[in-house]
Amino acid sequence: MNIGIDMMGGDFAPAEAVTGIQQYLERTGLAHLFLIGDEMQIAPLLPQSLFSSVTIVHAPLVYSGLQPLAKRFKKGLQPSISVGFKLLASGTINAFISAGDTGAILVSALTNLTPFERVLRPAIATIIPKENGTRGLLLDVGLNADCKPEYLNQFAVLGSAYAKTMLNIKAPRVALLNIGEEEGKGNRLTQAAYRLLQQNEKINFVGNIEGRDVFSCKADVLVCDGFTGNIVLKLSESLFNIAVQKGIKNPYFDLFDFQGHGGVPVLGLSKPVIIGHGISKRDAFLNMILLAEKMIEKDIVHKLSAELQN
């Protein structure tokens, strides 16, 4: 298998990415890695013994977050993110990882890749640590700030299939994140989505779940619009940061460290894409590569597509 890595994305590029890659190759090294970025910066950081396990694809340009998205995609420019998605679309690589600008990643993904047939909107999913030490899934966490009920219904199918395949949950309990547990609670979106989810025979829908129960064991897959999901995600990150700042040592709070799971998958695209945090360091890159490897091995894209086709 071939996995592509955007070496220029993130605040610590490319040094931390190289160190994470070195850890991966020394640990398992099942995949051949395509390192996409400025060869003049990457090559001196790589130990000579690892050159046979990687291919450097020279792409020195980096998107600046200060530029409007339209200008970043001017014809003729070939930044590392753009090159990576072209390699993914052509089949040269089987999965692509980037800790770069999220907006640029998503625009390039939708420009070069096609969503599954019948997918209304791809979604970003993230791992949610449960109070008993198990893992759940939350989606969408930022790709679709404004949603229609039909989007949430598809997120539930995508999230449920991902939880079965990647988290080994046999019958994932799907819940709708809402301001109350009763069926009639919420705004127009959640009320309409509730009815669709209730009628969806492909999922194990257990009803509404409130914010206070996000980390409880009441559900395995939580569905919401990207605006709400992103707030929950950032709140979760802050819990870990507060624990670190106050010197609180507890195995549960350690589960909130994003470095431990690396990045978040974009579900609904025709190829595996993983987005990392902008401050990703070596452990995050190692775990993103391992996640990409697992997604390829389990053929997650085709399994998600099959769920939607059915």
QUIMO-V409011 format. One record per pair of residues at least 4 apart in sequence whose C-alpha atoms are under 7 Angstrom apart, sorted by the first residue. I is the first residue (numbers start at 1). J is the second residue. Records with the same first field share a line. If there is no record, write none. Layout:
BEGIN
I->J ; J
END
This chain:
BEGIN
1->31 ; 32 ; 94
2->31 ; 32 ; 33 ; 93 ; 94
3->31 ; 32 ; 33 ; 34 ; 93 ; 94 ; 95 ; 96
4->33 ; 34 ; 35 ; 36 ; 84 ; 93 ; 95 ; 96 ; 97
5->34 ; 35 ; 36 ; 96 ; 97 ; 98
6->35 ; 36 ; 37 ; 80 ; 81 ; 84 ; 97 ; 98
7->13 ; 14 ; 17 ; 35 ; 36 ; 37
8->13 ; 14 ; 37 ; 62 ; 80
9->13 ; 98 ; 99 ; 100
10->99 ; 100 ; 278 ; 279 ; 280
11->278 ; 279
12->16 ; 279 ; 281
13->17
14->18 ; 42
15->19
16->20 ; 281 ; 282
17->21 ; 281 ; 282 ; 285
18->22 ; 45 ; 46
19->23 ; 282
20->24 ; 282 ; 283 ; 285 ; 286
21->25 ; 285 ; 286
22->26
23->27 ; 286
24->28 ; 29 ; 286
25->29
32->53 ; 54
33->53 ; 54 ; 55
34->54 ; 55 ; 56 ; 57
35->54 ; 55 ; 56 ; 57
36->56 ; 57 ; 58 ; 59 ; 80 ; 84
37->57 ; 58 ; 59 ; 60 ; 80
38->42 ; 58 ; 59 ; 60
39->43 ; 56 ; 58
42->46
46->50
50->54
59->78 ; 79 ; 80
60->79 ; 80
61->78 ; 79 ; 80
62->79 ; 80
63->72 ; 79
65->101
67->71 ; 72
68->72
69->73 ; 104
70->74
73->77
78->82 ; 83
79->83
80->84
81->85 ; 105
82->86 ; 108
83->87
84->88 ; 96
85->89 ; 108 ; 109 ; 112
86->90 ; 112
87->91 ; 92 ; 93
88->92 ; 93 ; 94 ; 95 ; 96
89->112 ; 113
95->271 ; 272 ; 273 ; 292
96->272 ; 273 ; 274
97->273 ; 274 ; 275
98->274 ; 275 ; 276
99->275 ; 276 ; 277 ; 278 ; 280
100->278
101->105
102->106
103->107
104->108
105->109
106->110
107->111
108->112
109->113
110->114
113->269 ; 270
114->269 ; 270
115->119 ; 122 ; 268 ; 269 ; 270
116->268 ; 269 ; 270 ; 305
119->268
120->151
121->151
122->266 ; 267 ; 268 ; 269
123->139 ; 140 ; 143 ; 155 ; 266 ; 267 ; 268
124->139 ; 140 ; 141 ; 142 ; 143 ; 264 ; 265 ; 266 ; 267
125->137 ; 138 ; 139 ; 140 ; 141 ; 264 ; 265 ; 266
126->137 ; 138 ; 139 ; 264
127->135 ; 136 ; 137 ; 138
128->135 ; 136 ; 137 ; 138 ; 215
129->133 ; 134 ; 135 ; 136 ; 215 ; 255 ; 256
130->134 ; 135 ; 136 ; 215 ; 216 ; 217
131->215 ; 216 ; 217
133->252
136->220 ; 221
137->159 ; 220 ; 221 ; 222
138->221 ; 222 ; 223
139->155 ; 222 ; 223 ; 224 ; 229
140->144 ; 223 ; 224 ; 225 ; 226 ; 229
141->226 ; 227 ; 229 ; 230 ; 233
142->226 ; 227 ; 229 ; 230
143->226
144->225 ; 226
145->225 ; 226 ; 227
146->225
147->151 ; 225
148->152 ; 189
149->153 ; 189 ; 192 ; 193
150->154 ; 193
151->155
152->156 ; 193 ; 223 ; 224
153->157 ; 193 ; 196 ; 197
154->158
155->159 ; 223
156->160 ; 174 ; 223
157->161 ; 202 ; 203
158->162 ; 267 ; 304
159->163 ; 221
160->164 ; 172 ; 203 ; 221
161->165 ; 304
162->166
163->167 ; 168 ; 169 ; 172
164->168 ; 169 ; 170 ; 172
171->204
172->204 ; 220 ; 221
173->204 ; 205 ; 206 ; 219 ; 220 ; 221
174->203 ; 204 ; 205 ; 206 ; 219 ; 220 ; 221 ; 222
175->205 ; 206 ; 207 ; 208 ; 209 ; 219 ; 221 ; 222 ; 223
176->207 ; 208 ; 209 ; 222 ; 223 ; 224
177->208 ; 209 ; 210 ; 211 ; 222 ; 223 ; 224
178->186 ; 190 ; 208 ; 209 ; 210
179->185 ; 186 ; 210
180->185 ; 186 ; 208 ; 209 ; 210
181->208 ; 209 ; 210
182->208
184->191
185->191
186->190 ; 191
187->191
188->192
189->193
190->194
191->195
192->196
193->197
194->198
195->199
196->200
197->205
198->205
209->213
210->214
224->228 ; 229
225->229
226->230
227->231
228->232
229->233
230->234
231->235
232->236
233->237
234->238
235->239
236->240 ; 256
237->241 ; 256
238->242
239->243
240->244 ; 253 ; 254 ; 256 ; 257
241->245
242->246
243->247 ; 248
244->248
250->254
251->255
258->262
259->280 ; 283 ; 284
260->283 ; 284 ; 287
261->284 ; 287 ; 288
262->276 ; 284 ; 285 ; 287 ; 288
263->274 ; 275 ; 276 ; 277 ; 288
264->274 ; 275 ; 276
265->273 ; 274 ; 275
266->273 ; 274
270->301
271->301
272->301
276->280
280->284 ; 285
281->285
282->286
283->287
284->288
285->289
286->290
287->291
288->292
289->293
290->294
291->295
292->296
293->297
294->298
295->299 ; 300
296->300
299->303
300->304
301->305
302->306
303->307
304->308
305->309
306->310
END
